[in-house]
C-alpha cells in the first residue's frame, strides 16, 4: 500500500485488515470459505483493545475515525472483565462500526498498574499517527512483564504483546445469501475444522436482545519479546454477528454487554 493512502479512512481500514490477517491465517481461510460459496463478505464491526490511560484511551484511538466522520453511538461496561467500551458509526453504512474497549487499570494491583504505566510512557507522540490503530506494539515489553500481566488479566497481557491492531473483524451475517442464520454459519465453521468459542454457548445473545454473536477461538502465534524470549500467545479471532430489527423496522446497531463479555474470552489462552 502506498504510504499516502494510510492517512485516509479507506487506506487505514485496508491496512488494519492486512495486519489482522497477517498473524491470523485461519481468518483468511474462513473468509475464503465464504468467497468460494459466492458470498460477498460485509464487515459488521472492527474491535480494538487498549488501556484507559490518557495517551492510549478509547477517545485517543477514536480520533482518526472521528476525523473521518465517525460518531460515538454507545457506551458499555464489563464489570467482570474490568473494561469500559464505546462504539462508533459512520454516516456511510458501507463503513463498519468501530468498537473500542479499554482496561480500567485502577482496578488492578499496583504491580500491574506499574507495568502498564511503563509501557504507555513509551508511546510518546506515536499516538497522534493516523494509523496508530494498526502500528503494532509501540513499546518494549519483556516476557516476564507479559506473564505478570497474564496472571491478572488476559486482556492486559494481549494488549501488551500485540499493541495496536484489530482484535477482530466481524462477518455481518445478515448480508450472507447462502447461509441464513448463525446456527447454520456455525455448522459451516465447524465442518471446515475451525474451533468456536463455546463459552456461554456457541451463540451469545438472542433475537430478544436484537443481536446474536459467535466467534472462533484465537489461534496462537510465536511472539518474540524484548528480552529475546519467544512465547506462544493468542492472536486474534473472527466474529460473526446477526442483527434483528427493532420495532421501528431498523436493524439494531449497538452491542449487548452480556454477550460481548463472553466474546472477549475468544483470546483466553487457557480456553
Beta strands, then each sheet from edge to edge (+ up, - down):
strand 1: 43-51
strand 2: 70-78
strand 3: 83-90
strand 4: 97-103
strand 5: 168-172
strand 6: 204-206
strand 7: 211-215
strand 8: 220-224
strand 9: 230-234
strand 10: 237-243
sheet 1: 2+ 3- 4+ 1+ 5- 10- 7+ 6-
sheet 2: 8+ 9-
end
